[in-house]
Amino acid sequence: MKVTITSIELKGPFKFFALSYRAMHILRQLKATNCLAMKKRGYWIKHYTMTLWKSEQDLKKFAMSGAHLAAMKASKSLAKEIRTITYEADSLPDWPTAEIMLKKAHVIHY
């Protein structure tokens, strides 16, 4: 199984409203997939998600379509930094572990 952990640091607190709007649509999309588990949390300008997938194919099908793809294309207008890491595991980690793992993640700076 595949776990993906993502963090997004917004350019400013007012970007939260645009992020929330996009997240609402992404969550609807996610509910219609084969995602096995999901956690999310965020505060101020830093937000996190993690998902568990049966296969990399399921993960990529979600990530590269619909609301999620649209959000990725628009991320430059919202984010100062995005971090993401995907790895093999049978369950989602706890948040402290996830934050440590994100220090080794792929980073995109805008």
N, C-alpha and C positions, 0 to 999 in steps of 0.2 A: 504494500500500500504506500501511497505518497502523502506526505504532509507538506503544505506550503504555508509559510509564515511571511507576512508582509507588514511593513510599517510605512506610514506616510506622515511626513512633517509638512504641514501647510505653510504657505507663504505668509499667512497672517490669520488672526482669529475670525475675520469676516468671511474667509474662504470656507468656514465650517458649514455655512448654509448650502453652498453649492455641493460640498462633499456629501452632506446629508441627503440631498435630493438624489444624487447619483447612487448613493448607498441603498436607498429605498428600492430603486429599480434593480440593482444588482442582487439584493436579497430575494426579490421576487424571482429573478432568473435562477438563483441558486437553489431555491426550493423545488424547482422543476428538474433538477439534475440528480445524478447518482452520488452526490456528496454524502459521505457517511457521518461527518460531524463538522461543526463550525463553532468558533468562538470569536467574539469581537469585543474590543474595548477602546476607549479613547478619552482624552481630556485635552482641553485647550487647543493646541495646534498639532498634537501627536496622537495618531490613531493606529490601531493594530487589528489584524485579522489572522486567523489560522483556520485551515480547512484540511480535512482528511478525505482522501479519494481512494477508491478501489484500484484504479489504474492511472498511469500517466496519460493515457488516451482520454479518459473522462475529464481529467484536470485540464488538458489542453483544449478539449472541445468547449468547456465552459469559458476558459480564459480568453479564447480567441473568437468569441461570438457575442452578440447581443449587447446588453447594457454594460457588461464588463469590458468588452472591446471598446465601446464608445468612451467609457471612463478612462481607459488607458490612453486613448488618443487625446483626451482633454486634460490629462494630468499635468502637463506643462503649465497650464494656466492656474492650477491649484497648489501644486506641490513645490516645496523647496528641495525636498529629498524623498526618495522612495527606496526602501530596502526590501529585498525578497530572497528567500531561500527555500528550496525544495529538497526533500530527502526522504529516504525509506524509513517507515516506522509503522507500528500497528495502532498507535493512539496519538492523540494530541499531547504536547508537553504542557506543563504548567507555565504561567506567565513569566516568572523569573527565568526559567530555562529558555523560553522563547526569546526574551530580550537579550540574553547572552549569545544565543545562536545568531541573532540579527547583526551582531557586531562583526560576524564573519560573512555576512550576506553580500549579494550583488547590490551595488549602490548606483543609483541614478541621481545626479545633481542637476537642478535646473537653474 
